[in-house]
Amino acid sequence: MVKKQYHNRVGICFKPMQVYCTLMIATLVGMTLLHFFWKNADDIKTVHEQTELSQKTLAQNHADPRKSTFQGEKIVHLDLKGAPPKITYYHKLFPLLAKLGASGILIEYEDMFPYMGELENITALNSYTLEDIAIINKLAQDNNLRIIPLIPTFGHLEFILKLSEYKDYREVMAYPQVICPIHRDTLKLIKNMVIQIVKSHPNIDSIHIGADEVYYLGICSGCTEYMSKNNISKNALFLMHVKNVVDMINTLFPKLKILMWDDQFRSLSEKEMKMINFDIEPVVWKYTKDVYDELGPSLWGSYKKVFSKIWTASAFKGATASNAFVSKVTHYLQNHRSWMSVMEEFKHQLNFQGIIITGWQRYDHFAVLCELLPVGIPTLAMSLRLLQGYDDSPLSPPMEVAKILQCEQPYGLIGLFFGSPKCSFPGGDILEYVLHLEQLIQEYDIIMEDSRVKGWMNDYSVAHVYSSPSYVDSATSSLSRMKTDLEQIDSGITIAMADVYDEYTINEWKETYIKPLKRKIKKIWDIRKLLLERDTWPRRPLKHDEN
């Protein structure tokens, strides 16, 4: 568990000291509130934006989403292209997700699936086994969670296209992201993946074919020649490939429903939209705070003419910054409130099947790890409550979520400025250490912005070992304690993560987020030591260093 010294508590006041204690506590509360409003202007602004948006929405005759219950599926996305949990963690995770109100799992294996035969080389060295997949299936079934596998079939195929034997499949040779739709073996490759994944999930009724963020299309010589010969546009080329994939799946598994991301449809003209003559259910994704304004009302009218069924997709983590390791709770909750408003307004025009609550673990195959799953679970829990129609205020602590996640301090679930929530849900220790790391980073940033550091510990001061010991000492006096805290976080989170992740994930996360701070603290500590060791200084001007 997390060390006691991380959690400062107000002690018990004995009777003779009650008045003094009362005054001190009142002072501390006042200072804390002032600090809160000063340090968290962005979060306060977000709350005001939420209120203004709600008023704006009501003025436009949008229903208040907090008074509505979304009746469709609530599917939680597990992105395994980064930080794949140990199979033992699913035994704890799936019952928790079911308790929180999820109805299913969108599982994106990427290279964590144990491909066989010709595809064996695309599998990660630490991939799951077929026995592991069977356990995931059984646990999902036991907890009434449907599974929808996600298989990239156009963009986001880095895990395959990065390999030497598949580089000729790339649309752009230098960028291993998008597959060439007219390569002679493209469909064969996708077919092989689909067959293996579907057969390892015998109880599924749906599959997700990705097809988002196809940034490079109609660029390779083969595609440009094909488009010229057949007099078609890039959008038509995109639709052709999707139709080929859909037709292939329909032939192999005619009972499977097919989902796909919608972003490539948004740029289609009305004429091109009419070319969609294949049966898919688009998943409209948007992770911003104001979905209605970002997507615009015309999109829904366009989709209504083409699609009989439609899904939406929100986010509970992994959608605010590629290197974020702490979730922006207010952002994600507002994303869900906004989606609730949109679905309420258009529910009589469109047949919403469900919402996929995405939790990205990397922005793509090559990106660093962002928020770990246990870090995002509180936000996921609060988001699922919104979707179930609970009228939770953005300004009050989510007490019911705190009970389910066994959190001692419910206010801590709202944001870091209220302290850590101290939760005991599976992986809760990881959240605790991550929040403390974020506090240390903020403390380090404050030190580096201190005028004493900028004025007495800059490159010139270091180069000439010429500075004021008193300013150096006072500006960096907390570094010793910070070094100790960071070592405790390092050792503690290593133990906590071992219950959830393998050694590869642990090492990658620590190299990404702990080691850089260690290096920074060591650098400024060494500078401090250098500047404090000198007890006499030369007259000015100082000699110029030619180097």
C-alpha positions as CSV (number, residue, x, y, z in Angstrom):
1,M,0.0,0.0,0.0
2,V,1.0,3.7,-0.3
3,K,3.2,5.0,2.4
4,K,1.4,6.8,5.2
5,Q,3.6,9.8,5.0
6,Y,2.0,10.6,1.6
7,H,-1.4,11.3,3.2
8,N,-1.2,14.2,5.6
9,R,-4.2,14.3,7.9
10,V,-5.4,16.9,10.5
11,G,-4.6,15.5,13.9
12,I,-7.1,15.2,16.8
13,C,-7.2,18.3,19.0
14,F,-7.2,18.0,22.7
15,K,-9.6,20.2,24.7
16,P,-7.1,22.9,25.9
17,M,-6.1,23.4,22.3
18,Q,-9.6,23.4,20.7
19,V,-9.8,27.1,20.0
20,Y,-6.3,27.2,18.6
21,C,-6.9,24.2,16.5
22,T,-10.2,25.6,15.2
23,L,-8.5,28.8,14.1
24,M,-5.6,26.9,12.5
25,I,-8.0,24.6,10.7
26,A,-10.1,27.6,9.4
27,T,-6.9,29.3,8.3
28,L,-5.7,26.2,6.5
29,V,-9.1,25.7,4.8
30,G,-9.0,29.3,3.7
31,M,-5.5,29.0,2.3
32,T,-6.4,25.8,0.6
33,L,-9.4,27.3,-1.1
34,L,-7.3,30.3,-2.3
35,H,-4.6,27.9,-3.5
36,F,-7.3,25.9,-5.3
37,F,-8.8,28.8,-7.1
38,W,-5.3,30.1,-8.1
39,K,-3.8,26.8,-9.2
40,N,-6.9,25.4,-11.0
41,A,-8.3,28.3,-13.0
42,D,-8.6,26.0,-16.1
43,D,-10.7,23.5,-14.2
44,I,-12.9,26.2,-12.7
45,K,-13.3,27.6,-16.2
46,T,-14.3,24.2,-17.4
47,V,-17.0,24.0,-14.8
48,H,-18.3,27.4,-15.9
49,E,-18.2,26.3,-19.5
50,Q,-20.2,23.2,-18.5
51,T,-22.8,25.4,-16.9
52,E,-22.9,27.8,-19.9
53,L,-23.1,24.9,-22.3
54,S,-26.0,23.4,-20.4
55,Q,-27.9,26.7,-20.5
56,K,-27.1,27.1,-24.2
57,T,-28.3,23.6,-24.8
58,L,-31.6,24.1,-22.9
59,A,-32.1,27.4,-24.8
60,Q,-31.8,25.4,-28.0
61,N,-34.5,23.0,-26.7
62,H,-31.9,20.2,-26.1
63,A,-33.0,17.9,-23.3
64,D,-31.0,18.0,-20.1
65,P,-28.8,14.9,-20.4
66,R,-28.6,14.4,-16.7
67,K,-32.3,13.7,-16.6
68,S,-32.2,11.2,-19.4
69,T,-31.1,7.6,-19.4
70,F,-29.3,6.3,-22.5
71,Q,-31.0,2.9,-23.3
72,G,-28.4,1.6,-25.7
73,E,-25.3,-0.5,-25.3
74,K,-22.5,0.9,-23.1
75,I,-19.3,-0.7,-24.5
76,V,-16.0,-0.1,-22.8
77,H,-12.9,0.0,-25.1
78,L,-9.8,-1.9,-24.1
79,D,-6.8,-0.8,-26.1
80,L,-4.2,-3.5,-25.9
81,K,-1.6,-2.0,-28.2
82,G,-0.1,-0.6,-25.0
83,A,0.0,-1.8,-21.4
84,P,-2.0,-5.0,-21.9
85,P,-3.2,-6.3,-18.5
86,K,-2.3,-9.7,-17.2
87,I,-5.0,-12.2,-17.7
88,T,-5.4,-12.5,-13.9
89,Y,-6.5,-8.8,-13.8
90,Y,-9.5,-9.5,-16.0
91,H,-10.9,-11.7,-13.2
92,K,-11.1,-8.5,-11.1
93,L,-11.8,-6.0,-14.0
94,F,-14.8,-7.6,-15.6
95,P,-17.0,-7.9,-12.5
96,L,-16.1,-4.2,-11.7
97,L,-17.1,-3.1,-15.2
98,A,-20.4,-5.0,-15.0
99,K,-21.1,-3.4,-11.6
100,L,-20.4,0.0,-13.0
101,G,-23.0,-0.5,-15.7
102,A,-21.0,-1.6,-18.8
103,S,-22.8,-4.0,-21.2
104,G,-19.8,-5.0,-23.3
105,I,-16.1,-4.8,-24.2
106,L,-14.6,-3.5,-27.5
107,I,-11.3,-5.3,-27.4
108,E,-8.5,-4.0,-29.7
109,Y,-5.8,-6.7,-29.6
110,E,-3.5,-5.4,-32.4
111,D,-0.3,-7.4,-31.9
112,M,-1.3,-8.9,-28.6
113,F,-3.4,-11.5,-30.4
114,P,-1.7,-14.9,-30.9
115,Y,-1.7,-15.0,-34.7
116,M,-0.6,-18.3,-36.2
117,G,0.7,-19.6,-39.6
118,E,1.6,-16.9,-42.1
119,L,0.8,-14.1,-39.5
120,E,2.9,-15.5,-36.7
121,N,5.6,-12.8,-37.0
122,I,3.2,-9.9,-36.5
123,T,2.4,-11.1,-33.0
124,A,4.2,-9.3,-30.0
125,L,6.7,-11.3,-28.1
126,N,4.6,-10.9,-24.9
127,S,1.2,-11.6,-26.6
128,Y,-1.7,-13.5,-25.1
129,T,-2.2,-17.1,-25.9
130,L,-5.3,-18.8,-27.3
131,E,-5.9,-20.1,-23.8
132,D,-5.8,-16.5,-22.5
133,I,-8.3,-15.5,-25.1
134,A,-10.6,-18.3,-24.0
135,I,-10.4,-17.1,-20.4
136,I,-11.3,-13.6,-21.5
137,N,-14.3,-14.9,-23.4
138,K,-15.4,-17.0,-20.3
139,L,-15.0,-14.1,-17.9
140,A,-17.0,-11.8,-20.2
141,Q,-19.8,-14.3,-20.5
142,D,-19.9,-14.9,-16.7
143,N,-20.3,-11.1,-16.2
144,N,-22.8,-10.6,-19.0
145,L,-20.4,-8.5,-21.1
146,R,-20.6,-9.0,-24.8
147,I,-17.2,-8.9,-26.7
148,I,-16.7,-7.0,-29.9
149,P,-13.2,-7.5,-31.4
150,L,-11.7,-4.5,-33.2
151,I,-9.5,-5.4,-36.2
152,P,-7.8,-2.5,-38.1
153,T,-8.3,-3.0,-41.8
154,F,-7.1,0.3,-43.4
155,G,-5.4,2.8,-41.2
156,H,-3.6,2.1,-37.9
157,L,-1.9,-1.0,-39.3
158,E,1.6,0.0,-38.0
159,F,2.0,-3.2,-36.1
160,I,2.0,-5.1,-39.4
161,L,3.3,-2.5,-41.9
162,K,6.4,-1.8,-39.7
163,L,7.8,-5.2,-40.5
164,S,10.1,-5.8,-43.4
165,E,8.0,-8.5,-45.0
166,Y,5.0,-6.2,-45.2
167,K,6.6,-2.9,-46.2
168,D,5.5,-3.3,-49.8
169,Y,1.9,-3.2,-48.5
170,R,2.2,0.4,-47.4
171,E,0.4,3.2,-49.2
172,V,3.4,5.4,-48.6
173,M,6.7,3.6,-48.3
174,A,8.1,5.9,-45.7
175,Y,5.0,5.7,-43.4
176,P,3.9,2.3,-42.1
177,Q,0.4,3.5,-41.1
178,V,-2.0,2.9,-44.0
179,I,-2.3,-0.2,-46.2
180,C,-2.5,0.0,-49.9
181,P,-6.1,-1.0,-50.9
182,I,-5.2,-2.4,-54.3
183,H,-2.1,-4.4,-53.3
184,R,-2.7,-7.9,-54.6
185,D,-2.4,-9.5,-51.1
186,T,-4.1,-6.8,-48.9
187,L,-7.5,-8.5,-48.8
188,K,-5.8,-11.9,-48.2
189,L,-3.9,-10.5,-45.2
190,I,-7.1,-8.9,-43.7
191,K,-9.1,-12.1,-44.3
192,N,-6.5,-14.2,-42.5
193,M,-6.7,-11.8,-39.4
194,V,-10.5,-11.8,-39.4
195,I,-10.7,-15.6,-39.6
196,Q,-8.3,-16.2,-36.7
197,I,-9.8,-13.5,-34.4
198,V,-13.5,-14.5,-35.1
199,K,-12.8,-18.2,-34.6
200,S,-11.2,-17.5,-31.3
201,H,-14.4,-15.6,-30.2
202,P,-17.1,-18.1,-31.0
203,N,-19.9,-16.2,-29.2
204,I,-19.6,-12.8,-30.8
205,D,-22.3,-11.3,-33.0
206,S,-20.4,-8.1,-34.1
207,I,-17.0,-7.1,-35.3
208,H,-15.3,-3.7,-35.6
209,I,-13.2,-3.1,-38.7
210,G,-11.6,0.2,-37.7
211,A,-10.9,2.2,-40.9
212,D,-10.3,5.5,-39.2
213,E,-7.6,8.1,-39.8
214,V,-6.7,6.9,-43.3
215,Y,-4.3,9.8,-43.7
216,Y,-2.6,8.5,-46.8
217,L,-4.9,7.5,-49.7
218,G,-4.5,7.3,-53.4
219,I,-0.8,8.2,-53.2
220,C,1.2,5.1,-54.3
221,S,1.8,4.6,-58.0
222,G,-0.6,1.6,-58.1
223,C,-3.4,3.6,-56.6
224,T,-2.9,6.6,-58.8
225,E,-2.9,4.5,-61.9
226,Y,-6.0,2.6,-60.7
227,M,-7.9,5.8,-60.0
228,S,-6.9,7.3,-63.4
229,K,-7.9,4.1,-65.3
230,N,-11.2,3.8,-63.6
231,N,-11.9,7.6,-63.3
232,I,-12.6,7.5,-59.5
233,S,-11.8,9.8,-56.6
234,K,-9.8,9.0,-53.4
235,N,-13.1,8.8,-51.5
236,A,-14.4,6.3,-54.0
237,L,-11.2,4.3,-53.6
238,F,-11.7,4.3,-49.8
239,L,-15.3,3.1,-50.2
240,M,-14.2,0.4,-52.6
241,H,-11.8,-1.1,-50.1
242,V,-14.3,-0.9,-47.3
243,K,-16.9,-2.7,-49.5
244,N,-14.4,-5.4,-50.3
245,V,-13.7,-6.0,-46.6
246,V,-17.4,-6.0,-45.7
247,D,-18.3,-8.4,-48.6
248,M,-15.5,-10.7,-47.5
249,I,-16.7,-10.8,-43.9
250,N,-20.3,-11.2,-45.0
251,T,-19.3,-14.2,-47.1
252,L,-17.3,-15.8,-44.3
253,F,-19.5,-14.9,-41.3
254,P,-22.9,-13.8,-42.7
255,K,-24.5,-13.3,-39.2
256,L,-21.8,-10.8,-38.0
257,K,-22.8,-7.2,-37.6
258,I,-20.0,-4.9,-38.8
259,L,-19.0,-1.7,-37.1
260,M,-16.5,0.9,-38.3
261,W,-15.3,4.4,-37.3
262,D,-17.0,7.2,-39.2
263,D,-14.4,9.9,-39.7
264,Q,-13.7,9.1,-43.3
265,F,-17.4,9.5,-44.1
266,R,-17.5,13.1,-42.9
267,S,-15.7,14.4,-46.0
268,L,-17.9,12.6,-48.5
269,S,-20.1,14.6,-50.8
270,E,-23.8,13.8,-51.1
271,K,-23.1,11.9,-54.3
272,E,-20.4,9.9,-52.7
273,M,-22.6,9.1,-49.7
274,K,-25.0,7.4,-52.1
275,M,-22.1,5.0,-53.1
276,I,-22.3,3.4,-49.6
277,N,-24.1,0.2,-50.7
278,F,-22.8,-2.1,-48.0
279,D,-24.2,-2.8,-44.6
280,I,-22.2,-1.3,-41.8
281,E,-23.0,0.5,-38.6
282,P,-20.9,3.6,-38.3
283,V,-19.4,4.6,-34.9
284,V,-19.3,8.4,-34.7
285,W,-16.4,9.4,-32.5
286,K,-15.6,12.7,-30.9
287,Y,-13.7,13.3,-27.7
288,T,-14.0,17.0,-27.3
289,K,-16.1,18.8,-24.6
290,D,-18.7,20.2,-27.1
291,V,-19.6,17.4,-29.5
292,Y,-22.7,19.2,-30.9
293,D,-20.8,22.2,-32.2
294,E,-17.7,20.2,-33.3
295,L,-19.6,17.8,-35.5
296,G,-22.4,20.1,-36.6
297,P,-26.1,19.2,-37.1
298,S,-25.8,18.6,-40.8
299,L,-23.8,15.4,-40.2
300,W,-26.8,13.7,-38.6
301,G,-29.1,14.5,-41.5
302,S,-26.6,13.1,-43.9
303,Y,-26.1,9.9,-41.9
304,K,-29.9,9.5,-41.5
305,K,-30.3,9.0,-45.2
306,V,-27.7,6.2,-45.5
307,F,-27.4,4.3,-42.2
308,S,-30.2,2.4,-40.5
309,K,-28.2,1.9,-37.3
310,I,-25.6,4.1,-35.7
311,W,-23.2,4.2,-32.7
312,T,-21.4,7.0,-30.9
313,A,-18.0,7.0,-29.2
314,S,-16.8,9.0,-26.2
315,A,-13.6,8.7,-24.2
316,F,-12.7,8.2,-20.6
317,K,-8.9,8.4,-21.1
318,G,-6.2,8.7,-23.7
319,A,-7.8,11.6,-25.7
320,T,-6.4,14.9,-24.3
321,A,-2.6,14.5,-24.9
322,S,-0.4,11.8,-26.3
323,N,1.8,11.8,-23.1
324,A,-0.9,12.5,-20.5
325,F,-0.6,10.1,-17.6
326,V,-3.3,11.6,-15.3
327,S,-6.8,11.9,-16.6
328,K,-8.5,15.3,-17.0
329,V,-11.7,14.3,-15.3
330,T,-13.8,17.4,-16.1
331,H,-12.9,17.1,-19.8
332,Y,-14.1,13.5,-20.1
333,L,-17.2,14.1,-18.1
334,Q,-18.2,17.0,-20.2
335,N,-17.6,14.9,-23.3
336,H,-20.2,12.4,-22.0
337,R,-22.6,15.1,-21.0
338,S,-22.3,16.6,-24.5
339,W,-22.9,13.2,-26.1
340,M,-25.9,12.6,-24.0
341,S,-27.3,15.9,-25.2
342,V,-26.7,15.0,-28.9
343,M,-28.2,11.5,-28.6
344,E,-31.2,12.9,-26.8
345,E,-31.9,15.5,-29.5
346,F,-31.5,13.1,-32.4
347,K,-32.9,9.9,-30.9
348,H,-36.2,10.2,-32.9
349,Q,-34.3,10.6,-36.2
350,L,-31.5,8.1,-35.8
351,N,-31.4,4.6,-34.4
352,F,-28.6,4.8,-31.8
353,Q,-27.4,1.3,-30.9
354,G,-25.0,2.2,-28.2
355,I,-22.0,4.2,-27.2
356,I,-18.4,3.0,-27.1
357,I,-16.5,4.6,-24.3
358,T,-12.9,4.6,-25.6
359,G,-9.8,4.3,-23.4
360,W,-6.8,4.7,-25.7
361,Q,-3.5,3.4,-24.4
362,R,-1.4,4.9,-27.1
363,Y,-2.3,7.4,-29.9
364,D,-0.8,4.9,-32.3
365,H,1.5,1.9,-32.3
366,F,4.7,4.0,-32.0
367,A,3.4,6.6,-29.4
368,V,4.3,6.5,-25.7
369,L,1.9,5.1,-23.1
370,C,-0.8,7.5,-21.9
371,E,-3.1,7.1,-18.9
372,L,-3.0,3.6,-17.6
373,L,-6.3,1.7,-17.2
374,P,-6.5,1.9,-13.4
375,V,-5.8,5.6,-13.6
376,G,-8.8,6.1,-15.8
377,I,-11.2,3.8,-14.0
378,P,-12.7,6.5,-11.7
379,T,-13.4,8.7,-14.8
380,L,-14.9,5.6,-16.5
381,A,-17.1,4.9,-13.5
382,M,-18.4,8.5,-13.4
383,S,-19.0,8.5,-17.1
384,L,-21.0,5.3,-16.9
385,R,-23.2,6.9,-14.2
386,L,-23.9,9.8,-16.4
387,L,-25.0,7.4,-19.2
388,Q,-27.3,5.7,-16.7
389,G,-29.0,8.9,-16.0
390,Y,-27.8,9.8,-12.5
391,D,-28.0,13.5,-11.8
392,D,-24.4,14.0,-10.4
393,S,-23.3,17.6,-10.0
394,P,-19.9,18.5,-11.5
395,L,-19.2,20.4,-8.3
396,S,-19.9,17.7,-5.7
397,P,-18.0,14.5,-5.0
398,P,-19.4,11.3,-6.7
399,M,-20.3,9.5,-3.5
400,E,-21.8,6.4,-5.1
401,V,-18.7,6.0,-7.3
402,A,-16.5,6.4,-4.3
403,K,-18.4,3.6,-2.5
404,I,-18.0,1.2,-5.5
405,L,-14.3,2.0,-5.9
406,Q,-13.8,2.0,-2.1
407,C,-12.3,5.5,-2.0
408,E,-11.6,7.2,1.3
409,Q,-11.7,10.8,-0.1
410,P,-14.5,11.2,-2.7
411,Y,-13.5,14.8,-3.5
412,G,-10.2,13.4,-4.8
413,L,-12.1,11.8,-7.7
414,I,-12.9,15.2,-9.2
415,G,-9.3,16.3,-9.6
416,L,-5.8,16.4,-8.2
417,F,-6.3,19.7,-6.5
418,F,-8.5,18.0,-3.9
419,G,-5.8,15.5,-3.1
420,S,-5.7,11.8,-3.8
421,P,-8.9,9.7,-3.5
422,K,-7.1,6.7,-1.8
423,C,-9.1,4.0,-3.6
424,S,-9.0,0.2,-3.1
425,F,-10.4,-0.9,-6.4
426,P,-8.2,-3.3,-8.4
427,G,-5.2,-1.2,-9.4
428,G,-6.1,1.6,-7.0
429,D,-2.6,1.7,-5.7
430,I,-1.3,2.6,-9.2
431,L,-3.6,5.6,-9.3
432,E,-2.3,6.7,-5.9
433,Y,1.4,6.6,-6.9
434,V,0.6,8.2,-10.3
435,L,-1.1,11.1,-8.6
436,H,1.8,11.6,-6.2
437,L,4.2,11.6,-9.2
438,E,2.1,14.3,-10.8
439,Q,2.4,16.4,-7.6
440,L,6.1,16.0,-7.7
441,I,6.3,17.1,-11.3
442,Q,4.2,20.2,-10.5
443,E,6.5,20.9,-7.5
444,Y,9.6,20.6,-9.8
445,D,8.0,22.9,-12.3
446,I,7.4,25.5,-9.6
447,I,11.0,25.3,-8.6
448,M,12.2,25.8,-12.1
449,E,9.9,28.9,-12.6
450,D,11.2,30.4,-9.3
451,S,13.1,33.7,-10.0
452,R,15.9,32.5,-7.7
453,V,16.6,29.6,-10.0
454,K,16.3,31.7,-13.2
455,G,18.4,34.5,-11.8
456,W,21.0,32.6,-9.7
457,M,21.2,29.1,-11.3
458,N,21.3,29.8,-15.0
459,D,23.9,28.6,-17.5
460,Y,26.1,31.6,-16.9
461,S,26.1,31.0,-13.1
462,V,26.9,27.4,-13.5
463,A,29.6,27.9,-16.2
464,H,31.5,30.3,-13.9
465,V,30.4,28.7,-10.6
466,Y,29.4,32.2,-9.5
467,S,26.2,32.6,-7.5
468,S,24.6,33.5,-4.2
469,P,24.6,30.5,-1.8
470,S,21.6,31.8,0.1
471,Y,19.4,32.0,-3.0
472,V,20.6,28.7,-4.3
473,D,20.0,27.0,-1.0
474,S,16.5,28.5,-0.4
475,A,15.3,27.8,-3.9
476,T,16.3,24.2,-3.9
477,S,15.9,23.1,-0.3
478,S,13.0,20.8,-1.0
479,L,15.0,18.7,-3.6
480,S,16.3,16.3,-1.0
481,R,12.8,15.4,0.1
482,M,11.7,15.2,-3.5
483,K,14.4,12.7,-4.3
484,T,13.3,10.5,-1.5
485,D,9.7,10.8,-2.5
486,L,10.5,9.9,-6.1
487,E,12.4,6.8,-5.0
488,Q,9.5,5.7,-2.9
489,I,7.1,6.2,-5.9
490,D,9.5,4.2,-8.1
491,S,9.7,1.2,-5.8
492,G,6.0,1.4,-4.8
493,I,4.6,1.7,-8.3
494,T,6.8,-1.2,-9.4
495,I,5.2,-3.4,-6.9
496,A,1.7,-2.1,-7.6
497,M,2.0,-2.4,-11.4
498,A,3.2,-6.0,-11.0
499,D,-0.3,-7.1,-10.0
500,V,-1.7,-5.7,-13.3
501,Y,1.1,-5.6,-15.9
502,D,4.1,-7.5,-17.1
503,E,7.7,-6.3,-16.8
504,Y,7.8,-4.8,-20.3
505,T,4.9,-2.4,-19.5
506,I,6.4,-1.6,-16.1
507,N,9.8,-0.8,-17.5
508,E,8.4,1.3,-20.4
509,W,6.1,3.3,-18.2
510,K,8.9,4.1,-15.7
511,E,11.3,5.0,-18.5
512,T,8.7,7.3,-19.9
513,Y,7.5,9.1,-16.8
514,I,9.8,8.4,-13.8
515,K,13.3,8.4,-15.2
516,P,13.0,11.8,-16.9
517,L,12.1,13.4,-13.6
518,K,14.9,11.6,-11.9
519,R,17.4,13.0,-14.4
520,K,16.0,16.5,-14.1
521,I,16.1,16.5,-10.3
522,K,19.7,15.1,-10.4
523,K,20.8,17.8,-12.8
524,I,19.5,20.6,-10.6
525,W,20.8,18.9,-7.5
526,D,24.3,18.6,-9.0
527,I,24.1,22.3,-10.0
528,R,23.1,23.1,-6.4
529,K,26.0,21.2,-5.0
530,L,28.5,22.8,-7.4
531,L,27.3,26.3,-6.5
532,L,27.1,25.7,-2.8
533,E,30.6,24.2,-2.5
534,R,32.4,27.5,-3.4
535,D,33.2,29.8,-0.5
536,T,35.1,32.6,-2.3
537,W,34.5,34.3,-5.6
538,P,36.7,36.3,-8.0
539,R,36.4,40.0,-8.8
540,R,34.4,41.0,-11.9
541,P,34.6,40.9,-14.8
542,L,34.7,37.1,-15.0
543,K,37.0,35.4,-17.5
544,H,35.3,34.5,-20.7
545,D,35.2,30.8,-21.5
546,E,36.2,30.3,-25.1
547,N,34.5,26.9,-25.2
